[in-house]
Amino acid sequence: MNAKQMTEYLDSLESHGIPSVDCIVFENHELIYRHRNGECKESTLYLMFSMTKVLTMTAMMQLVEQGKVDLEDPVSRFLPAYGKLSVNRDGRIEKIESPMLIKHLLSMQSGLDYNLERPGIMRVLRERGQQATTREIVDSFVESPLIFAPGEHFEYSLSHDVAAAVIEVVSGMKFSEYLKRNIWTPLHMERTFFAKPMNDDVADLAQQYIVNEQGKIEKMPSSCNYQFTVSYESGGAGLISCTEDYAKFADTMACGGVSTEGVRILQAATIERMKQNLLGETGKKDIVTKMGRRGYGYGCGVQVLLEPELIGAKAPAGVFGWDGAAGSCIIMDTASKRSLVYTQHVRNCGMAYDTIHPRLRDLLFS
């Protein structure tokens, strides 16, 4: 990695209106690069949004590793509400005979979508208000028909929120407690926790920005619309954390599941299974047409670079990770034991996914 080129690129983002950035790179447990600029301080926290998914999937794969969950298990084994499913076929509602499986949740092939105002959610919020729990809201998702039968397509969705509810059932713990005991505490991720719907009172939380309809970056409240209530814990987009905490996690995953202190959170073989592409040809077309991820497949909550030559990527096949709605990303490679965590705090920033993340990926392996 060329540190000078990385720094020059990160500093150039200010000219595009990005108020601040932070970036950490590890290789085999050694911190080899750190750079931040703008409003960012060492203590700065961020709404991580969909970067939450990688932690949720790690928790799920721990349970798979322990034999408590199988990827082929029906979701209804753990959440009975998912035993009766229907699908909307061009306005015609049909019953679904084949079950939704755990692997469908993990790979975004469940048939759910990301409609945060689906009728079931609105009903639960009316009835339970801010006391509505993860399980209560997740059970309501299937009060509406699916948009396709499980396994037919890839659709980025609320699937990993459902996975969080499954983890609660299997572990007998609140989702946050499971994460704290099995990932956060072992890795000393001491500044990682669940957001609330509004977070203006969280000390050290970075100012959140948004790209408006005119393409200008402006301030916005520190809201997390994926956290439906103060009692809900979104496995798909609910965490607040800092660059340092996520870098500890990324380094551990890149090093085969073992932390710098020798603590193992996953077996190396489980991580390889986690990043195995689960999409067929239809799903691979979907991830391109719907998300623009050419050359990538999708495993258990992570995109996986399958064909670097197709997109001219300098990174090798097998690099995996994901990103978040405010523009942050996590990139890992088990072959080189290299990892990168990048944070910013700008919603609706298309440049982050189309330009910044691919550029950081290639600079990491240049």
PyMOL commands that set and color helices and strands:
alter all, ss='L'
color gray80, all
select helices_A, chain A and resi 3-16+49-65+75-77+80-83+102-106+119-131+134-143+159-171+175-184+243-254+268-274+281-291+308-311+350-364
alter helices_A, ss='H'
color red, helices_A
select strands_A, chain A and resi 20-27+30-38+46-47+85-89+92-96+193-194+208-211+217-220+239-241+296-298+303-305+320-323+329-333+338-343+346-347
alter strands_A, ss='S'
color yellow, strands_A
deselect
rebuild
show_as cartoon
